[in-house]
Amino acid sequence: MENSMSRFITGSVVKRTLKDIKDNPERSIRNLVDMALQFSGGRFQQDFFTTAQTMLQNENSAYYRLVRDIVSHADTDRLYTFGMNLGYNGCTAGAQRIRENEKKLECNIPWTVAIQMDSEHFEEKEKQYQITIQAGEKLGIYVWMLFCMKQPQKSLLLAKNHPDSAFFLFCEPEDLTSDFLDDAADLFNLMLVVRYDESTSGMCDNLRELGVLYSVWYQYGQKDTESIINGDLFYSVQQLSPIFFVLLPNMECLEVIQQLAHQAVKDARKEQSYHTILWELRGDNSLIDAIISDDTCAIYFDIAGNICGGGKQIESAHHNLFQSSLTDIFVSACPKKAYKTV
């Protein structure tokens, strides 16, 4: 990301706020949101910070507890780097670049891309993955969601080689070995997203001690509908103090269940009852994309490099990450004028 006066000013304000936030998190966060709203240029930023400003008027908001918890255990430089990569590079300057490229290329470009991989494929396809991230940044994509469930350590090279992007690394608790955590702790543009199961609690305690940014994810289906709607699942997970709690539908999850889950997440965020940010991956990623680009373009690449969207897979060389450039894939699969969710 090129240096600019806007980024310099934004960064200076964020750094100053992070210094003050430990003494008075409530006032510091409100001041930061007020200032961000004042300087917001795009529709996404204005909508986001207007909503945040309204929510923070609630003195009993659980998000104040979340902020206090984050600043008490997370390294300040880590918060700054990840926050700027996600908020400024990804959702401000990157969003503007996405809109510009969409007009030029006449196709939809997602604000974030999810990629499934494993260590074996990574060794074989590392060059293509690196090229993909580089190409995505040129298009304006600075937020990446990597699903690497087996030996994710090698995938850390992507975050290391692309310091301007924000990486969410979805992984299993048992994969977070001491060697892995030693390497991950050096990457300030990385957030670990750990699967929620009986062993997650102990792992989250370790991450807090290391000062590493972490969240928790859970793959849900029809059997989880009641615990999502009544909030029991949200209540249980917030005890682990994750920044985000990410809900991901399983392959058999019906569309109606996904809609119910997304609505429950949106309602809970509005009520500000849980000291974690709830996120229904498919619904909320599409929601942000529609705000940034008017159209919805949720893109996911499976382990074979095939593009997926809306739960469907398209096996085509024109839509494969290892056989076509990212730009060519978007132009072919996501035309602006006749776009339909693939």
C-alpha positions in Angstrom: 0.0 0.0 0.0 1.5 3.3 -1.1 2.1 5.9 1.6 -0.4 8.8 1.5 -1.2 11.8 3.6 -4.6 10.3 4.4 -3.0 7.1 5.7 -0.4 9.0 7.6 -3.0 11.1 9.4 -5.2 8.1 10.1 -2.2 6.2 11.4 -1.2 9.0 13.7 -4.7 9.3 15.2 -4.9 5.5 15.7 -1.5 5.4 17.4 -2.4 8.2 19.7 -5.7 6.5 20.6 -4.0 3.2 21.3 -1.7 4.9 23.8 -4.7 6.5 25.6 -7.1 3.6 25.3 -5.8 1.6 28.3 -6.5 4.5 30.7 -10.0 5.3 29.4 -11.1 2.9 26.7 -14.7 4.2 26.6 -13.8 7.8 25.9 -10.9 6.9 23.6 -13.0 4.6 21.4 -15.9 7.2 21.2 -13.4 9.9 20.2 -11.8 7.7 17.6 -15.2 6.8 16.0 -16.3 10.4 16.0 -13.1 11.5 14.2 -13.3 8.6 11.8 -16.8 9.6 10.9 -15.7 13.2 10.3 -13.1 12.2 7.8 -15.0 9.3 6.2 -15.2 9.7 2.4 -16.9 6.5 1.2 -20.4 5.2 1.8 -19.1 2.1 3.5 -17.1 4.1 6.0 -19.9 6.6 6.7 -22.4 3.8 7.3 -20.1 1.8 9.5 -19.0 4.6 11.7 -22.5 6.1 12.0 -23.7 2.8 13.2 -20.7 2.4 15.6 -21.3 5.9 16.9 -24.9 5.1 17.7 -24.0 1.8 19.4 -21.3 3.3 21.6 -23.9 5.7 23.1 -25.0 2.7 25.1 -22.8 2.9 28.2 -23.7 -0.7 29.0 -22.5 -2.0 25.7 -20.7 -5.3 26.0 -18.3 -4.0 23.3 -16.6 -1.7 25.9 -15.7 -4.9 27.8 -14.3 -6.4 24.6 -12.1 -3.3 24.0 -10.8 -3.4 27.6 -10.0 -7.1 27.3 -8.2 -6.6 23.9 -6.0 -3.8 25.1 -5.2 -5.6 28.3 -3.6 -8.6 26.6 -2.8 -7.7 23.0 0.5 -5.9 21.9 -0.2 -2.3 20.9 2.0 -2.5 17.7 0.1 -5.6 16.7 -3.2 -3.9 17.1 -2.0 -1.0 15.1 -0.7 -3.0 12.2 -3.6 -5.4 11.9 -6.1 -2.6 12.4 -4.6 -0.4 9.8 -4.3 -3.3 7.3 -7.9 -4.3 7.8 -9.5 -0.9 8.3 -7.6 1.4 6.1 -5.9 -0.8 3.5 -8.8 -3.2 3.2 -11.9 -1.2 3.8 -10.9 2.4 2.9 -8.1 2.8 0.3 -8.6 -0.8 -0.9 -12.3 -0.4 -1.3 -11.8 2.7 -3.4 -9.3 0.8 -5.6 -11.8 -2.0 -5.9 -14.5 0.3 -7.2 -12.1 1.9 -9.7 -11.0 -1.5 -11.0 -14.6 -2.8 -11.2 -15.5 0.1 -13.6 -12.4 -0.4 -15.7 -12.7 -4.2 -15.9 -16.5 -4.3 -15.9 -16.6 -7.1 -13.3 -17.2 -7.6 -9.6 -14.2 -7.8 -7.3 -14.7 -9.1 -3.7 -13.4 -7.1 -0.7 -12.1 -10.4 0.7 -11.1 -13.8 -0.7 -11.2 -17.1 1.1 -8.7 -19.8 0.1 -8.6 -23.4 1.3 -5.1 -25.1 1.4 -3.0 -27.7 3.1 0.7 -28.1 3.6 1.1 -30.5 0.7 -0.7 -28.2 -1.8 1.2 -25.2 -0.4 4.6 -26.6 -1.1 3.5 -27.4 -4.6 1.6 -24.2 -5.4 3.4 -21.6 -3.2 4.4 -19.5 -6.1 0.8 -19.4 -7.4 -0.5 -18.4 -3.9 2.1 -15.6 -3.7 1.1 -14.3 -7.1 -2.5 -14.5 -6.2 -2.1 -12.3 -3.1 0.1 -9.8 -5.1 -2.5 -9.6 -7.9 -5.3 -9.2 -5.3 -3.6 -6.2 -3.7 -3.3 -4.5 -7.1 -7.0 -4.9 -7.5 -7.7 -3.5 -4.0 -8.1 -6.8 -2.0 -6.2 -6.5 1.3 -8.2 -9.0 3.5 -7.6 -12.7 3.1 -9.2 -15.7 4.8 -7.0 -18.8 4.7 -8.3 -22.2 5.7 -5.4 -24.4 6.4 -6.5 -27.2 8.7 -3.4 -29.4 8.6 0.1 -28.1 9.4 -0.7 -24.4 8.8 2.9 -23.2 9.6 4.0 -23.0 6.0 1.1 -20.8 5.0 2.5 -18.1 7.3 4.9 -17.2 4.5 1.9 -15.5 2.8 1.5 -13.1 5.7 5.2 -12.6 6.0 5.6 -11.7 2.3 2.6 -9.4 2.1 2.8 -7.1 5.1 0.2 -4.7 3.8 -2.6 -7.2 3.9 -4.6 -8.5 6.9 -4.7 -12.3 7.1 -7.3 -14.4 9.0 -5.9 -17.9 9.4 -8.5 -20.5 10.2 -7.0 -23.5 12.0 -7.5 -26.3 14.5 -6.4 -26.1 18.1 -4.1 -29.1 17.8 -2.2 -27.4 14.9 -1.1 -24.5 17.1 2.2 -26.1 18.3 4.8 -24.1 20.1 6.9 -23.9 16.9 3.9 -22.6 15.0 3.1 -20.0 17.6 6.7 -18.8 17.8 6.5 -18.0 14.0 3.0 -16.6 14.2 3.8 -14.2 17.0 6.3 -12.4 14.7 3.5 -11.5 12.2 1.6 -8.5 13.3 -0.7 -8.6 10.2 -2.1 -12.0 11.3 -5.1 -13.1 13.3 -5.5 -16.7 14.3 -9.1 -18.1 14.1 -9.3 -21.3 16.1 -12.0 -23.9 15.7 -14.4 -24.1 18.7 -14.3 -27.4 20.5 -13.5 -28.8 24.0 -9.8 -28.0 23.6 -10.1 -24.4 22.4 -10.3 -22.9 25.9 -6.7 -23.9 26.9 -5.4 -22.7 23.5 -7.0 -19.3 23.9 -5.3 -18.9 27.3 -2.0 -19.6 25.6 -2.7 -17.0 22.9 -3.6 -14.4 25.4 -0.4 -14.9 27.2 1.5 -14.4 24.0 -0.4 -11.3 23.2 -1.5 -12.7 19.8 -4.7 -11.6 18.2 -7.2 -14.4 18.0 -10.8 -15.3 17.2 -12.9 -18.4 17.3 -14.8 -20.1 14.5 -17.5 -22.8 14.5 -19.1 -24.8 11.6 -22.8 -24.9 12.2 -25.7 -26.9 10.7 -29.3 -27.5 11.3 -28.7 -29.1 14.7 -27.3 -25.8 16.0 -30.3 -23.7 15.0 -31.8 -23.5 18.5 -28.6 -22.6 20.3 -27.8 -19.9 17.7 -31.3 -18.3 17.8 -31.5 -18.4 21.7 -27.9 -17.2 22.1 -26.6 -20.1 24.1 -23.8 -20.7 21.6 -22.8 -17.1 21.7 -22.8 -17.0 25.5 -20.6 -20.1 25.7 -18.0 -18.8 23.2 -17.7 -15.3 24.6 -16.1 -16.9 27.7 -13.0 -17.5 25.6 -12.8 -13.7 24.9 -12.2 -13.9 21.2 -12.3 -10.7 19.1 -14.6 -12.3 16.6 -16.8 -15.4 16.8 -17.2 -16.6 13.2 -20.0 -18.9 12.2 -19.4 -20.9 9.0 -22.2 -23.1 7.5 -21.4 -26.7 6.7 -21.9 -28.1 3.3 -25.3 -29.6 4.1 -26.6 -26.5 5.8 -29.9 -25.4 4.1 -30.2 -21.8 2.9 -33.1 -21.1 5.3 -30.9 -22.1 8.2 -28.1 -19.8 7.0 -30.6 -17.0 6.8 -31.8 -17.6 10.3 -28.2 -17.8 11.7 -27.3 -14.5 9.9 -30.4 -12.8 11.3 -29.6 -14.0 14.8 -26.1 -12.6 14.5 -27.3 -9.3 13.2 -29.8 -9.0 16.0 -27.3 -9.9 18.7 -24.8 -7.3 17.3 -27.5 -4.7 17.4 -28.3 -5.6 21.0 -24.6 -5.5 22.0 -25.1 -8.3 24.5 -21.9 -10.3 23.9 -18.4 -9.1 24.4 -17.3 -10.6 21.1 -18.0 -9.5 17.5 -20.4 -12.1 16.0 -19.8 -12.8 12.3 -21.8 -15.1 10.0 -19.1 -15.6 7.4 -21.1 -16.0 4.2 -23.8 -13.5 5.1 -21.7 -10.8 6.5 -18.9 -11.0 3.9 -21.7 -10.6 1.3 -23.2 -7.7 3.3 -20.0 -5.7 3.3 -19.3 -6.5 -0.3 -22.7 -5.2 -1.4 -22.0 -1.9 0.5 -18.6 -1.4 -1.1 -19.5 -2.4 -4.6 -23.4 -2.4 -4.8 -23.3 -6.0 -6.0 -22.6 -9.1 -3.9 -19.5 -11.1 -4.9 -18.5 -13.7 -2.3 -15.6 -15.7 -3.6 -14.0 -18.9 -2.2 -11.3 -21.1 -3.7 -11.3 -24.8 -2.7 -8.2 -26.9 -2.2 -7.9 -27.7 -5.9 -8.0 -24.0 -6.8 -11.6 -24.1 -8.2 -13.7 -21.0 -7.6 -16.8 -21.5 -5.4 -19.7 -19.2 -4.6 -23.1 -19.7 -3.0 -22.1 -23.2 -2.0 -21.4 -24.3 -5.6 -18.2 -25.2 -7.4 -17.2 -24.5 -11.0 -14.5 -26.7 -12.4 -13.0 -24.8 -15.2 -9.5 -23.7 -16.2 -10.9 -20.2 -16.6 -12.0 -20.3 -13.0 -9.0 -22.1 -11.4 -6.5 -20.3 -9.3 -3.6 -22.3 -10.5 -4.4 -22.0 -14.2 -5.7 -18.4 -14.6 -4.8 -15.0 -13.1 -7.0 -13.6 -10.4 -8.1 -10.8 -12.7 -9.0 -13.1 -15.6 -11.1 -15.2 -13.1 -13.1 -12.2 -11.9 -13.6 -11.0 -15.5 -14.8 -14.4 -16.6 -16.8 -15.5 -13.5 -18.1 -12.2 -12.2 -19.1 -9.9 -15.0 -20.6 -6.7 -13.7 -23.5 -6.4 -16.1 -24.8 -9.9 -15.9 -23.4 -11.1 -12.6 -25.1 -13.9 -10.8 -23.8 -15.6 -7.7 -21.8 -18.6 -9.0 
